[in-house]
């Protein structure tokens, strides 16, 4: 019985870690070198959020569809746009496991949002 409880606690801890603990080595950065053509901007927000607040040049693949469409990404250097830390963490962990290099991310409710919009427009 003790082993079952420990196994269950370990499984719950693992799931919580994957969802809520930030990924080491991936920085939140507003500065994106748009002249570098090998970087692909991926918007992992839901379609209704990305439709209301589009990011020019970004490929829309919501986090729910990332497993299905990650093979269609052209570049191995990825910049993530997400609306919440949960979306950011799940998408970065998933893409890193698939061999992609995540160069940075941006949360849409960040203070640098206006600067980022002007830069990509």
C-alpha angles and dihedrals in degrees: 000000000000091000091052092052091047091049092049092047090050092050092049091047091051093051092048091048092053092050105040112022113090120240114254117235097024113103132200102242132174092187107088121171099229092182091069106091096195093072118091120198113218121194108204096180121115117276093250092054095045091047092055094045108025124188112216113238096013124126111230112224111151116218090250091060098038094097091054099044106031090103090066093065111114101203135048092215108080133186113197127214113193138165098218139025088245092059090044095051096046095046095046093048091047095049094044090054088054092054101261121140111229109208097182148318141227128208112214094225092057123120091244092062097109093049091049093050092051091049095053097040 
